[in-house]
Structure formats: C-alpha cells, structure tokens
C-alpha cells in the first residue's frame, strides 16, 4: 500500500489531493479519516462487549483517566481477568493501548500555539515529560517536533 500511495511524485500528489479533498468536502472535525481517504470504514474487529465498553470509556475525555481496576469494575470483572481478556481481544496490553489512545488525543490538540504542559494535562498525562516519553514511543517524534511541524498545516474548522 505504501508504494501505491507514496511511490512516485505523482502518486504522492494524488494521495495529498485525496486527503485534502476528503476533508474539504466534509469539514467536520469528527469526520472519519478512513471514510474520506479509503471511501469507506475499515472492517472492525469483533470484540467482547466488555472490552468494547472499556475502549469507549478510554476514548471519552471524562473517563479516560481511570485505572485498570476502575475499568474492570465498570464491566464487572476482576482486575486480573479484565487484563487477560483485554490483551486477548486487542492483541496488546491495556497500558500500551491506553497510551496509544492518549497519544492520539494529543494529536487533536496541536492546533494553535498550545503550551505543552496544558496539552499534557488535558490529554491525561501527569506532566509534559510523561507526554513527551509516550508520544515519542508511539510516533517516534517528540511533541516539540510534532508541534513545530503542525504549525505549517492548515486547520479545518468545524462547519
């Protein structure tokens, strides 16, 4: 897929145009990238309803900071059973998944000139050092590099 999307300069331009046109046609910030870029939603993995519930809770800002034990109690499982089921269903650990979700949330906060400590606290990190470590672990770049790179991007406002 990478070669097809990014192989030649023409392919790179087509890819950039598809992304830009997809978001221009539907400027909603909540728009699904897969639908705009690939023309439809990618297939979802079938998950146990309890794991799906926890994933939804992790994604919600007001419940994203709960501990594994608190999530387990939300779905009426013991902590150890929850951790085992979560790993089995998602093919990753709970901590790694939650870290990835938080790092994704960080990406949505790059607009404007944010202070890194404010972004870190809003995204659920203890401090900016923790944010930097986790974001670098997920993306290979520090938040400072990503913030600098994002300043050159156009921001699409909600309609």
N, C-alpha and C positions, 0 to 999 in steps of 0.2 A: 504494500500500500504506500509506503514511504516513497519508493521510486516513482510510482504512478502520480503521486501528489506533488513531489518536490524534485523530480529528476531534472528536467530541462528548465531553462528560464521561462519558457512558455508555460510549462506545467506549473511552475511557481506562481506565475501571474494569474493563471486560471484559478488556482487554489485561493489566492488572496482575493480575487474578484468574487468567488463563490461565498467566501466568508463575509466580505463586506456587503454584498447584495443580500445575503440571507438576513443579516441584521438590519439592513436599511429597510427591507420590506416589512419587517416586524420589529420595531424598535423597543419592544418591551424588554426590560432588564431581566425578566423572569423567563424569557424565551429559551427554549431548549436548543442547545447547540447542535445536537445530533439531528434534530428535525430540519434545521436550516442548512446544515452542511451536508448531511447524507441523504436528505429527502425523507426521512422517517426515523422514528425512535429505534434505537438498537434493542435487540431482544433482552429482556430482563431475566435474571436468574431466579428460579423458584426458590424462595426462602421460607423457612419455618415462620409462622405468623408472629412468634415472639421475637425472633431476630429482626424481622421487618419492623416491628413496633419500636425496638431499640434504635434501629437505624433512623427511623423517623424522629425519635426523641433527640438523637445526636444532632440531626440536621436543624432542629428548632433552636433558635438562639436562647430561649428562656430555659431550656432543659439540656443544653449542650455541655454543661459543666458538672453534671452528676458523675458520681464514681461508678465503677463497675458494679459494686454491691447495690447501689441505689437503682441502677438499671435492672439488675437481676430481680430486685424486689418488685419493680414495676410490672414485670412479666411473670411473677410468682415462681421464680426458680431460685435455687441456691446459687451462691456466687460461683462455686466450682462447676456446677452443671451448666450455668449460663456461659462461662468462659469456654468450656468444652464445646457446647452447641454452637456458639458464635464462631469459633475457629473452624469447626467442621463445615458450617454453612457458607462462610465467606472466604475460606481458604487463606485467611490472615488472622493475626491476633487482634484482640479487642483494642489494645493500646495503639497498635500500628494503624488500625482503621480510624480510630478517633483522631489520631494525629494527622492523618491524611485529610479527614473532613475539616479539621480546624485550619489546615494549610490552604485548603480550597476556599474557605471562608475569608482567609487573609487576602486572596486574590481579588475578591469583590470589594475590598476596602482600599484599593490602591488609587482611587480617583482623588483628584485634588492634590494638596500638599500635606498628607497626614503625618502626624508625629508617630514614630514607630512605637513608642510606649502606649499611646492611646489605641492604636490598631491592635497591639498585643493583648491589652486588657479586654477590648471589645470582642476579639476572636477567641477568648477563653484561656489565654496563656497567663502564667504568673507574672512574667516580665518580658522585656524586649529581648533579653538574652535567650530565654527559653524559646521565644518565637523564632529568633534567628537560627538556632540549632535545628528546630523542627522543620522550618521551611527549607533550609539548606539540605536537610536529609531527604525531603520529599522531591525537591525540584533541582537540586544541585547548584542553586544560586542563593546568595544571601538576600534578605529582604531589601537591603540598601540598593543592590544591583537591580532587583526587580522594580523597585520604586523609581529608580532613575530611568530605566527602560520604558516604564509605563507612562512617563511624562510626555513622551513623543507620540503616544497613541491618542486617537480621537475617542472621546467618550460619547456613547449613545445614550441620550436621556430617555426616560420613560415618557410614553405618549399620554 
